[in-house]
Amino acid sequence: MGLILAISFGGALGSVLRYTLSKLVQEKVGIDFPLGTLFVNMTSAFLIGFFFAYLVERLTISPALRAFLITGFLGGYSTFSTLTYESYQLLMNGEMFKFAFYAFGSLLGGTFMTLLGYNLGRII
């Protein structure tokens, strides 16, 4: 039951942070492109790489803290379902360049950010 509570609490915090940051970035930039979601996804990708390398491999954190941070917090913070919906909207609106940049940029950028976070977590 402790792991379920850790995941639930982490997921709630991550979801609130995702909503807040995504809206804030989108409002500040003010362009017709889902930059808020892209920002959240890139930071999430970086953090999962960093948390895994630094906190799991180097510090060997407890299973409850790992579940809270990685499964709960980052699971709630990342926005794959939003990414796919916004990609669909761009596609349906005929915005092929924006769709391609967003979809492929999210996948490649996310992979790069995970690699960056992981490597940073290993050297700190």
N, CA, C and O atoms as CSV, one atom per row, in Angstrom:
chain,resi,resn,atom,element,x,y,z
A,1,MET,N,N,0.821,-1.205,0.000
A,1,MET,CA,C,0.000,0.000,0.000
A,1,MET,C,C,0.860,1.262,0.000
A,1,MET,O,O,0.452,2.288,-0.544
A,2,GLY,N,N,2.044,1.193,0.605
A,2,GLY,CA,C,2.921,2.353,0.651
A,2,GLY,C,C,3.351,2.815,-0.734
A,2,GLY,O,O,3.424,4.016,-0.992
A,3,LEU,N,N,3.640,1.862,-1.637
A,3,LEU,CA,C,4.033,2.224,-2.994
A,3,LEU,C,C,2.884,2.883,-3.745
A,3,LEU,O,O,3.092,3.842,-4.489
A,4,ILE,N,N,1.683,2.376,-3.554
A,4,ILE,CA,C,0.501,2.956,-4.221
A,4,ILE,C,C,0.294,4.393,-3.768
A,4,ILE,O,O,0.002,5.264,-4.587
A,5,LEU,N,N,0.443,4.647,-2.481
A,5,LEU,CA,C,0.298,6.015,-1.975
A,5,LEU,C,C,1.412,6.925,-2.503
A,5,LEU,O,O,1.158,8.080,-2.846
A,6,ALA,N,N,2.625,6.417,-2.568
A,6,ALA,CA,C,3.742,7.204,-3.088
A,6,ALA,C,C,3.501,7.574,-4.552
A,6,ALA,O,O,3.723,8.718,-4.948
A,7,ILE,N,N,3.056,6.622,-5.341
A,7,ILE,CA,C,2.767,6.876,-6.756
A,7,ILE,C,C,1.611,7.867,-6.895
A,7,ILE,O,O,1.665,8.780,-7.718
A,8,SER,N,N,0.581,7.683,-6.098
A,8,SER,CA,C,-0.588,8.575,-6.161
A,8,SER,C,C,-0.224,10.007,-5.809
A,8,SER,O,O,-0.617,10.938,-6.512
A,9,PHE,N,N,0.512,10.189,-4.744
A,9,PHE,CA,C,0.907,11.525,-4.316
A,9,PHE,C,C,1.837,12.171,-5.348
A,9,PHE,O,O,1.676,13.341,-5.697
A,10,GLY,N,N,2.801,11.399,-5.825
A,10,GLY,CA,C,3.713,11.913,-6.849
A,10,GLY,C,C,2.970,12.277,-8.129
A,10,GLY,O,O,3.248,13.307,-8.743
A,11,GLY,N,N,2.029,11.432,-8.526
A,11,GLY,CA,C,1.244,11.704,-9.737
A,11,GLY,C,C,0.408,12.964,-9.610
A,11,GLY,O,O,0.290,13.735,-10.562
A,12,ALA,N,N,-0.172,13.173,-8.440
A,12,ALA,CA,C,-0.974,14.382,-8.217
A,12,ALA,C,C,-0.086,15.633,-8.322
A,12,ALA,O,O,-0.460,16.609,-8.972
A,13,LEU,N,N,1.077,15.597,-7.685
A,13,LEU,CA,C,1.985,16.749,-7.750
A,13,LEU,C,C,2.484,16.992,-9.177
A,13,LEU,O,O,2.539,18.131,-9.640
A,14,GLY,N,N,2.841,15.922,-9.854
A,14,GLY,CA,C,3.325,16.053,-11.226
A,14,GLY,C,C,2.262,16.603,-12.164
A,14,GLY,O,O,2.567,17.417,-13.036
A,15,SER,N,N,1.028,16.170,-11.996
A,15,SER,CA,C,-0.066,16.652,-12.841
A,15,SER,C,C,-0.325,18.135,-12.649
A,15,SER,O,O,-0.533,18.864,-13.619
A,16,VAL,N,N,-0.314,18.580,-11.408
A,16,VAL,CA,C,-0.527,20.004,-11.127
A,16,VAL,C,C,0.619,20.839,-11.693
A,16,VAL,O,O,0.389,21.904,-12.267
A,17,LEU,N,N,1.844,20.363,-11.536
A,17,LEU,CA,C,2.991,21.086,-12.075
A,17,LEU,C,C,2.931,21.117,-13.602
A,17,LEU,O,O,3.220,22.147,-14.212
A,18,ARG,N,N,2.562,20.007,-14.217
A,18,ARG,CA,C,2.434,19.950,-15.676
A,18,ARG,C,C,1.440,20.988,-16.166
A,18,ARG,O,O,1.739,21.745,-17.089
A,19,TYR,N,N,0.275,21.031,-15.567
A,19,TYR,CA,C,-0.756,21.978,-15.977
A,19,TYR,C,C,-0.262,23.418,-15.813
A,19,TYR,O,O,-0.413,24.242,-16.715
A,20,THR,N,N,0.320,23.704,-14.670
A,20,THR,CA,C,0.772,25.059,-14.362
A,20,THR,C,C,1.872,25.510,-15.313
A,20,THR,O,O,1.781,26.593,-15.891
A,21,LEU,N,N,2.908,24.699,-15.483
A,21,LEU,CA,C,4.028,25.074,-16.347
A,21,LEU,C,C,3.628,25.149,-17.816
A,21,LEU,O,O,4.040,26.062,-18.531
A,22,SER,N,N,2.835,24.199,-18.258
A,22,SER,CA,C,2.410,24.192,-19.652
A,22,SER,C,C,1.625,25.454,-19.991
A,22,SER,O,O,1.870,26.088,-21.017
A,23,LYS,N,N,0.689,25.811,-19.130
A,23,LYS,CA,C,-0.098,27.035,-19.343
A,23,LYS,C,C,0.779,28.277,-19.276
A,23,LYS,O,O,0.636,29.181,-20.099
A,24,LEU,N,N,1.680,28.328,-18.311
A,24,LEU,CA,C,2.559,29.483,-18.137
A,24,LEU,C,C,3.433,29.696,-19.370
A,24,LEU,O,O,3.528,30.812,-19.881
A,25,VAL,N,N,4.068,28.632,-19.845
A,25,VAL,CA,C,4.927,28.738,-21.025
A,25,VAL,C,C,4.096,29.146,-22.237
A,25,VAL,O,O,4.501,30.025,-22.998
A,26,GLN,N,N,2.950,28.520,-22.419
A,26,GLN,CA,C,2.107,28.829,-23.577
A,26,GLN,C,C,1.656,30.283,-23.561
A,26,GLN,O,O,1.648,30.942,-24.601
A,27,GLU,N,N,1.283,30.784,-22.399
A,27,GLU,CA,C,0.842,32.176,-22.290
A,27,GLU,C,C,1.994,33.150,-22.511
A,27,GLU,O,O,1.811,34.186,-23.150
A,28,LYS,N,N,3.172,32.833,-21.992
A,28,LYS,CA,C,4.330,33.723,-22.134
A,28,LYS,C,C,4.806,33.802,-23.581
A,28,LYS,O,O,5.170,34.875,-24.062
A,29,VAL,N,N,4.802,32.664,-24.273
A,29,VAL,CA,C,5.286,32.635,-25.647
A,29,VAL,C,C,4.218,33.187,-26.590
A,29,VAL,O,O,4.525,33.960,-27.498
A,30,GLY,N,N,2.981,32.794,-26.377
A,30,GLY,CA,C,1.860,33.339,-27.125
A,30,GLY,C,C,1.846,33.040,-28.611
A,30,GLY,O,O,1.379,33.863,-29.399
A,31,ILE,N,N,2.351,31.876,-29.014
A,31,ILE,CA,C,2.290,31.520,-30.429
A,31,ILE,C,C,1.342,30.348,-30.619
A,31,ILE,O,O,1.000,29.643,-29.670
A,32,ASP,N,N,0.925,30.154,-31.862
A,32,ASP,CA,C,-0.006,29.075,-32.189
A,32,ASP,C,C,0.775,27.785,-32.442
A,32,ASP,O,O,0.845,27.287,-33.565
A,33,PHE,N,N,1.348,27.269,-31.381
A,33,PHE,CA,C,2.132,26.034,-31.413
A,33,PHE,C,C,2.165,25.513,-29.984
A,33,PHE,O,O,2.337,26.303,-29.056
A,34,PRO,N,N,2.006,24.211,-29.777
A,34,PRO,CA,C,1.945,23.663,-28.410
A,34,PRO,C,C,3.299,23.646,-27.702
A,34,PRO,O,O,3.794,22.589,-27.309
A,35,LEU,N,N,3.886,24.821,-27.546
A,35,LEU,CA,C,5.208,24.934,-26.928
A,35,LEU,C,C,5.183,24.580,-25.443
A,35,LEU,O,O,6.169,24.062,-24.919
A,36,GLY,N,N,4.071,24.852,-24.758
A,36,GLY,CA,C,3.967,24.506,-23.338
A,36,GLY,C,C,4.098,23.002,-23.120
A,36,GLY,O,O,4.809,22.557,-22.220
A,37,THR,N,N,3.410,22.230,-23.946
A,37,THR,CA,C,3.492,20.768,-23.845
A,37,THR,C,C,4.889,20.284,-24.223
A,37,THR,O,O,5.438,19.391,-23.579
A,38,LEU,N,N,5.453,20.868,-25.256
A,38,LEU,CA,C,6.801,20.485,-25.677
A,38,LEU,C,C,7.808,20.751,-24.563
A,38,LEU,O,O,8.685,19.925,-24.308
A,39,PHE,N,N,7.687,21.894,-23.902
A,39,PHE,CA,C,8.569,22.226,-22.785
A,39,PHE,C,C,8.449,21.198,-21.661
A,39,PHE,O,O,9.458,20.720,-21.142
A,40,VAL,N,N,7.237,20.867,-21.294
A,40,VAL,CA,C,7.014,19.895,-20.227
A,40,VAL,C,C,7.584,18.534,-20.618
A,40,VAL,O,O,8.227,17.875,-19.801
A,41,ASN,N,N,7.357,18.112,-21.852
A,41,ASN,CA,C,7.866,16.811,-22.282
A,41,ASN,C,C,9.389,16.770,-22.309
A,41,ASN,O,O,9.983,15.754,-21.948
A,42,MET,N,N,10.026,17.852,-22.729
A,42,MET,CA,C,11.495,17.875,-22.767
A,42,MET,C,C,12.072,17.869,-21.350
A,42,MET,O,O,13.050,17.170,-21.083
A,43,THR,N,N,11.480,18.635,-20.450
A,43,THR,CA,C,11.988,18.622,-19.072
A,43,THR,C,C,11.711,17.289,-18.398
A,43,THR,O,O,12.509,16.830,-17.580
A,44,SER,N,N,10.593,16.665,-18.731
A,44,SER,CA,C,10.283,15.347,-18.178
A,44,SER,C,C,11.292,14.307,-18.659
A,44,SER,O,O,11.759,13.475,-17.880
A,45,ALA,N,N,11.621,14.362,-19.942
A,45,ALA,CA,C,12.596,13.422,-20.494
A,45,ALA,C,C,13.963,13.605,-19.824
A,45,ALA,O,O,14.632,12.628,-19.487
A,46,PHE,N,N,14.365,14.860,-19.637
A,46,PHE,CA,C,15.627,15.139,-18.950
A,46,PHE,C,C,15.598,14.594,-17.526
A,46,PHE,O,O,16.539,13.937,-17.082
A,47,LEU,N,N,14.513,14.874,-16.821
A,47,LEU,CA,C,14.421,14.459,-15.419
A,47,LEU,C,C,14.396,12.948,-15.245
A,47,LEU,O,O,14.970,12.437,-14.283
A,48,ILE,N,N,13.751,12.221,-16.145
A,48,ILE,CA,C,13.731,10.759,-15.974
A,48,ILE,C,C,15.134,10.193,-16.176
A,48,ILE,O,O,15.536,9.266,-15.473
A,49,GLY,N,N,15.874,10.743,-17.127
A,49,GLY,CA,C,17.260,10.300,-17.298
A,49,GLY,C,C,18.104,10.641,-16.088
A,49,GLY,O,O,18.874,9.811,-15.605
A,50,PHE,N,N,17.959,11.859,-15.599
A,50,PHE,CA,C,18.734,12.304,-14.443
A,50,PHE,C,C,18.370,11.516,-13.190
A,50,PHE,O,O,19.252,11.008,-12.498
A,51,PHE,N,N,17.070,11.412,-12.895
A,51,PHE,CA,C,16.635,10.688,-11.693
A,51,PHE,C,C,17.124,9.249,-11.719
A,51,PHE,O,O,17.590,8.729,-10.705
A,52,PHE,N,N,17.019,8.612,-12.866
A,52,PHE,CA,C,17.419,7.209,-12.924
A,52,PHE,C,C,18.921,7.060,-12.710
A,52,PHE,O,O,19.356,6.220,-11.922
A,53,ALA,N,N,19.710,7.866,-13.403
A,53,ALA,CA,C,21.164,7.735,-13.277
A,53,ALA,C,C,21.664,8.154,-11.901
A,53,ALA,O,O,22.456,7.443,-11.282
A,54,TYR,N,N,21.208,9.299,-11.426
A,54,TYR,CA,C,21.748,9.838,-10.183
A,54,TYR,C,C,21.112,9.205,-8.949
A,54,TYR,O,O,21.812,8.731,-8.055
A,55,LEU,N,N,19.801,9.202,-8.908
A,55,LEU,CA,C,19.129,8.738,-7.693
A,55,LEU,C,C,19.017,7.222,-7.592
A,55,LEU,O,O,19.061,6.671,-6.492
A,56,VAL,N,N,18.875,6.553,-8.711
A,56,VAL,CA,C,18.686,5.095,-8.673
A,56,VAL,C,C,20.024,4.367,-8.778
A,56,VAL,O,O,20.316,3.482,-7.973
A,57,GLU,N,N,20.832,4.734,-9.762
A,57,GLU,CA,C,22.088,4.014,-9.958
A,57,GLU,C,C,23.186,4.441,-8.991
A,57,GLU,O,O,23.970,3.609,-8.535
A,58,ARG,N,N,23.246,5.734,-8.675
A,58,ARG,CA,C,24.349,6.214,-7.834
A,58,ARG,C,C,24.007,6.221,-6.354
A,58,ARG,O,O,24.826,5.825,-5.525
A,59,LEU,N,N,22.802,6.669,-6.017
A,59,LEU,CA,C,22.447,6.777,-4.601
A,59,LEU,C,C,21.636,5.595,-4.086
A,59,LEU,O,O,21.509,5.416,-2.875
A,60,THR,N,N,21.092,4.798,-4.974
A,60,THR,CA,C,20.271,3.646,-4.612
A,60,THR,C,C,19.160,4.057,-3.641
A,60,THR,O,O,19.173,3.684,-2.468
A,61,ILE,N,N,18.208,4.825,-4.150
A,61,ILE,CA,C,17.093,5.298,-3.327
A,61,ILE,C,C,16.118,4.169,-3.030
A,61,ILE,O,O,16.150,3.123,-3.678
A,62,SER,N,N,15.277,4.382,-2.074
A,62,SER,CA,C,14.305,3.369,-1.675
A,62,SER,C,C,13.271,3.143,-2.780
A,62,SER,O,O,13.031,4.038,-3.591
A,63,PRO,N,N,12.661,1.963,-2.820
A,63,PRO,CA,C,11.619,1.699,-3.811
A,63,PRO,C,C,10.449,2.692,-3.719
A,63,PRO,O,O,9.858,3.045,-4.739
A,64,ALA,N,N,10.119,3.134,-2.525
A,64,ALA,CA,C,9.004,4.081,-2.360
A,64,ALA,C,C,9.356,5.445,-2.970
A,64,ALA,O,O,8.518,6.056,-3.634
A,65,LEU,N,N,10.568,5.919,-2.755
A,65,LEU,CA,C,10.975,7.207,-3.322
A,65,LEU,C,C,11.096,7.107,-4.841
A,65,LEU,O,O,10.729,8.031,-5.567
A,66,ARG,N,N,11.610,5.987,-5.304
A,66,ARG,CA,C,11.700,5.762,-6.753
A,66,ARG,C,C,10.311,5.766,-7.377
A,66,ARG,O,O,10.103,6.395,-8.414
A,67,ALA,N,N,9.361,5.074,-6.758
A,67,ALA,CA,C,7.983,5.033,-7.260
A,67,ALA,C,C,7.357,6.426,-7.229
A,67,ALA,O,O,6.658,6.818,-8.163
A,68,PHE,N,N,7.612,7.175,-6.147
A,68,PHE,CA,C,7.087,8.538,-6.033
A,68,PHE,C,C,7.609,9.419,-7.163
A,68,PHE,O,O,6.828,10.084,-7.844
A,69,LEU,N,N,8.931,9.427,-7.367
A,69,LEU,CA,C,9.543,10.332,-8.335
A,69,LEU,C,C,9.346,9.905,-9.785
A,69,LEU,O,O,8.902,10.700,-10.614
A,70,ILE,N,N,9.670,8.670,-10.090
A,70,ILE,CA,C,9.696,8.242,-11.489
A,70,ILE,C,C,8.315,7.821,-11.984
A,70,ILE,O,O,7.842,8.339,-12.996
A,71,THR,N,N,7.670,6.904,-11.298
A,71,THR,CA,C,6.365,6.438,-11.744
A,71,THR,C,C,5.274,7.471,-11.463
A,71,THR,O,O,4.452,7.764,-12.332
A,72,GLY,N,N,5.271,8.017,-10.256
A,72,GLY,CA,C,4.224,8.960,-9.873
A,72,GLY,C,C,4.433,10.351,-10.425
A,72,GLY,O,O,3.682,10.796,-11.293
A,73,PHE,N,N,5.454,11.047,-9.927
A,73,PHE,CA,C,5.672,12.443,-10.303
A,73,PHE,C,C,5.883,12.614,-11.805
A,73,PHE,O,O,5.179,13.395,-12.444
A,74,LEU,N,N,6.853,11.884,-12.376
A,74,LEU,CA,C,7.114,12.043,-13.804
A,74,LEU,C,C,6.005,11.451,-14.663
A,74,LEU,O,O,5.766,11.921,-15.776
A,75,GLY,N,N,5.331,10.430,-14.160
A,75,GLY,CA,C,4.174,9.897,-14.886
A,75,GLY,C,C,3.051,10.922,-14.974
A,75,GLY,O,O,2.391,11.041,-16.007
A,76,GLY,N,N,2.838,11.658,-13.896
A,76,GLY,CA,C,1.830,12.716,-13.900
A,76,GLY,C,C,2.298,13.958,-14.634
A,76,GLY,O,O,1.492,14.670,-15.232
A,77,TYR,N,N,3.600,14.221,-14.591
A,77,TYR,CA,C,4.161,15.423,-15.197
A,77,TYR,C,C,4.278,15.317,-16.713
A,77,TYR,O,O,4.039,16.296,-17.419
A,78,SER,N,N,4.640,14.147,-17.221
A,78,SER,CA,C,4.792,13.997,-18.668
A,78,SER,C,C,3.425,13.992,-19.340
A,78,SER,O,O,2.407,13.716,-18.705
A,79,THR,N,N,3.419,14.299,-20.620
A,79,THR,CA,C,2.144,14.553,-21.281
A,79,THR,C,C,2.012,13.827,-22.612
A,79,THR,O,O,1.682,14.451,-23.621
A,80,PHE,N,N,2.256,12.554,-22.635
A,80,PHE,CA,C,2.186,11.831,-23.904
A,80,PHE,C,C,0.802,11.908,-24.530
A,80,PHE,O,O,0.683,12.089,-25.742
A,81,SER,N,N,-0.234,11.777,-23.733
A,81,SER,CA,C,-1.585,11.840,-24.298
A,81,SER,C,C,-1.873,13.230,-24.857
A,81,SER,O,O,-2.532,13.352,-25.889
A,82,THR,N,N,-1.394,14.272,-24.198
A,82,THR,CA,C,-1.570,15.626,-24.723
A,82,THR,C,C,-0.779,15.795,-26.009
A,82,THR,O,O,-1.263,16.401,-26.965
A,83,LEU,N,N,0.437,15.263,-26.035
A,83,LEU,CA,C,1.258,15.337,-27.241
A,83,LEU,C,C,0.539,14.698,-28.424
A,83,LEU,O,O,0.507,15.274,-29.511
A,84,THR,N,N,-0.028,13.531,-28.227
A,84,THR,CA,C,-0.689,12.857,-29.344
A,84,THR,C,C,-1.950,13.600,-29.781
A,84,THR,O,O,-2.245,13.660,-30.974
A,85,TYR,N,N,-2.689,14.163,-28.838
A,85,TYR,CA,C,-3.885,14.923,-29.191
A,85,TYR,C,C,-3.516,16.193,-29.963
A,85,TYR,O,O,-4.133,16.509,-30.980
A,86,GLU,N,N,-2.510,16.915,-29.476
A,86,GLU,CA,C,-2.100,18.140,-30.166
A,86,GLU,C,C,-1.509,17.826,-31.538
A,86,GLU,O,O,-1.698,18.597,-32.480
A,87,SER,N,N,-0.804,16.718,-31.664
A,87,SER,CA,C,-0.299,16.293,-32.971
A,87,SER,C,C,-1.463,16.019,-33.918
A,87,SER,O,O,-1.445,16.437,-35.076
A,88,TYR,N,N,-2.454,15.327,-33.427
A,88,TYR,CA,C,-3.659,15.039,-34.217
A,88,TYR,C,C,-4.336,16.342,-34.673
A,88,TYR,O,O,-4.739,16.462,-35.830
A,89,GLN,N,N,-4.456,17.304,-33.767
A,89,GLN,CA,C,-5.089,18.585,-34.101
A,89,GLN,C,C,-4.304,19.308,-35.199
A,89,GLN,O,O,-4.901,19.840,-36.135
A,90,LEU,N,N,-2.993,19.331,-35.093
A,90,LEU,CA,C,-2.170,19.967,-36.124
A,90,LEU,C,C,-2.359,19.264,-37.466
A,90,LEU,O,O,-2.466,19.916,-38.505
A,91,LEU,N,N,-2.400,17.957,-37.439
A,91,LEU,CA,C,-2.595,17.174,-38.649
A,91,LEU,C,C,-3.960,17.443,-39.265
A,91,LEU,O,O,-4.067,17.643,-40.475
A,92,MET,N,N,-4.995,17.449,-38.450
A,92,MET,CA,C,-6.353,17.690,-38.938
A,92,MET,C,C,-6.545,19.116,-39.448
A,92,MET,O,O,-7.397,19.358,-40.303
A,93,ASN,N,N,-5.767,20.053,-38.933
A,93,ASN,CA,C,-5.835,21.445,-39.387
A,93,ASN,C,C,-4.965,21.696,-40.619
A,93,ASN,O,O,-4.876,22.823,-41.106
A,94,GLY,N,N,-4.327,20.638,-41.115
A,94,GLY,CA,C,-3.513,20.758,-42.316
A,94,GLY,C,C,-2.174,21.446,-42.095
A,94,GLY,O,O,-1.533,21.882,-43.051
A,95,GLU,N,N,-1.753,21.545,-40.852
A,95,GLU,CA,C,-0.489,22.201,-40.542
A,95,GLU,C,C,0.624,21.153,-40.511
A,95,GLU,O,O,1.128,20.775,-39.454
A,96,MET,N,N,0.984,20.704,-41.704
A,96,MET,CA,C,1.897,19.579,-41.828
A,96,MET,C,C,3.298,19.887,-41.288
A,96,MET,O,O,3.909,19.033,-40.646
A,97,PHE,N,N,3.808,21.080,-41.537
A,97,PHE,CA,C,5.144,21.410,-41.033
A,97,PHE,C,C,5.144,21.435,-39.509
A,97,PHE,O,O,6.041,20.873,-38.880
A,98,LYS,N,N,4.155,22.077,-38.915
A,98,LYS,CA,C,4.063,22.122,-37.456
A,98,LYS,C,C,3.887,20.716,-36.888
A,98,LYS,O,O,4.489,20.374,-35.870
A,99,PHE,N,N,3.064,19.908,-37.545
A,99,PHE,CA,C,2.863,18.533,-37.099
A,99,PHE,C,C,4.181,17.763,-37.108
A,99,PHE,O,O,4.541,17.122,-36.121
A,100,ALA,N,N,4.893,17.830,-38.222
A,100,ALA,CA,C,6.151,17.081,-38.346
A,100,ALA,C,C,7.181,17.571,-37.336
A,100,ALA,O,O,7.857,16.767,-36.694
A,101,PHE,N,N,7.298,18.879,-37.195
A,101,PHE,CA,C,8.262,19.427,-36.246
A,101,PHE,C,C,7.921,19.002,-34.827
A,101,PHE,O,O,8.800,18.597,-34.067
A,102,TYR,N,N,6.657,19.095,-34.474
A,102,TYR,CA,C,6.210,18.764,-33.121
A,102,TYR,C,C,6.355,17.274,-32.819
A,102,TYR,O,O,6.915,16.899,-31.789
A,103,ALA,N,N,5.856,16.435,-33.706
A,103,ALA,CA,C,5.882,14.984,-33.476
A,103,ALA,C,C,7.315,14.448,-33.467
A,103,ALA,O,O,7.719,13.769,-32.523
A,104,PHE,N,N,8.070,14.749,-34.504
A,104,PHE,CA,C,9.437,14.242,-34.585
A,104,PHE,C,C,10.358,14.963,-33.613
A,104,PHE,O,O,11.257,14.356,-33.032
A,105,GLY,N,N,10.131,16.263,-33.440
A,105,GLY,CA,C,10.927,17.019,-32.483
A,105,GLY,C,C,10.726,16.523,-31.064
A,105,GLY,O,O,11.669,16.489,-30.273
A,106,SER,N,N,9.511,16.143,-30.743
A,106,SER,CA,C,9.226,15.622,-29.404
A,106,SER,C,C,9.938,14.293,-29.175
A,106,SER,O,O,10.537,14.080,-28.121
A,107,LEU,N,N,9.875,13.411,-30.150
A,107,LEU,CA,C,10.517,12.107,-30.007
A,107,LEU,C,C,12.040,12.237,-29.968
A,107,LEU,O,O,12.689,11.704,-29.068
A,108,LEU,N,N,12.600,12.939,-30.934
A,108,LEU,CA,C,14.060,13.068,-30.983
A,108,LEU,C,C,14.569,13.956,-29.855
A,108,LEU,O,O,15.575,13.638,-29.222
A,109,GLY,N,N,13.886,15.058,-29.601
A,109,GLY,CA,C,14.288,15.940,-28.510
A,109,GLY,C,C,14.181,15.259,-27.166
A,109,GLY,O,O,15.054,15.420,-26.312
A,110,GLY,N,N,13.106,14.490,-26.967
A,110,GLY,CA,C,12.926,13.763,-25.714
A,110,GLY,C,C,14.012,12.726,-25.503
A,110,GLY,O,O,14.526,12.566,-24.396
A,111,THR,N,N,14.357,12.026,-26.564
A,111,THR,CA,C,15.424,11.034,-26.468
A,111,THR,C,C,16.755,11.710,-26.126
A,111,THR,O,O,17.507,11.221,-25.283
A,112,PHE,N,N,17.036,12.827,-26.778
A,112,PHE,CA,C,18.257,13.570,-26.483
A,112,PHE,C,C,18.262,14.077,-25.043
A,112,PHE,O,O,19.281,13.988,-24.358
A,113,MET,N,N,17.133,14.605,-24.583
A,113,MET,CA,C,17.070,15.133,-23.217
A,113,MET,C,C,17.226,14.018,-22.182
A,113,MET,O,O,17.839,14.231,-21.137
A,114,THR,N,N,16.683,12.843,-22.458
A,114,THR,CA,C,16.877,11.706,-21.559
A,114,THR,C,C,18.356,11.340,-21.495
A,114,THR,O,O,18.899,11.116,-20.413
A,115,LEU,N,N,18.994,11.280,-22.639
A,115,LEU,CA,C,20.432,10.995,-22.702
A,115,LEU,C,C,21.228,12.051,-21.940
A,115,LEU,O,O,22.140,11.718,-21.182
A,116,LEU,N,N,20.889,13.309,-22.138
A,116,LEU,CA,C,21.572,14.400,-21.446
A,116,LEU,C,C,21.399,14.291,-19.930
A,116,LEU,O,O,22.369,14.390,-19.179
A,117,GLY,N,N,20.168,14.088,-19.492
A,117,GLY,CA,C,19.907,13.956,-18.059
A,117,GLY,C,C,20.599,12.756,-17.447
A,117,GLY,O,O,21.156,12.839,-16.353
A,118,TYR,N,N,20.560,11.641,-18.155
A,118,TYR,CA,C,21.199,10.421,-17.670
A,118,TYR,C,C,22.706,10.624,-17.508
A,118,TYR,O,O,23.282,10.260,-16.483
A,119,ASN,N,N,23.331,11.204,-18.518
A,119,ASN,CA,C,24.777,11.418,-18.450
A,119,ASN,C,C,25.156,12.435,-17.380
A,119,ASN,O,O,26.177,12.277,-16.710
A,120,LEU,N,N,24.350,13.470,-17.213
A,120,LEU,CA,C,24.601,14.433,-16.149
A,120,LEU,C,C,24.459,13.764,-14.791
A,120,LEU,O,O,25.270,13.997,-13.894
A,121,GLY,N,N,23.438,12.939,-14.635
A,121,GLY,CA,C,23.247,12.217,-13.379
A,121,GLY,C,C,24.391,11.272,-13.055
A,121,GLY,O,O,24.680,11.028,-11.883
A,122,ARG,N,N,25.029,10.749,-14.053
A,122,ARG,CA,C,26.155,9.838,-13.820
A,122,ARG,C,C,27.429,10.571,-13.415
A,122,ARG,O,O,28.260,10.009,-12.701
A,123,ILE,N,N,27.597,11.824,-13.864
A,123,ILE,CA,C,28.864,12.512,-13.566
A,123,ILE,C,C,28.793,13.394,-12.335
A,123,ILE,O,O,29.830,13.819,-11.826
A,124,ILE,N,N,27.610,13.676,-11.851
A,124,ILE,CA,C,27.484,14.524,-10.648
A,124,ILE,C,C,27.822,13.711,-9.427
A,124,ILE,O,O,27.780,14.228,-8.310
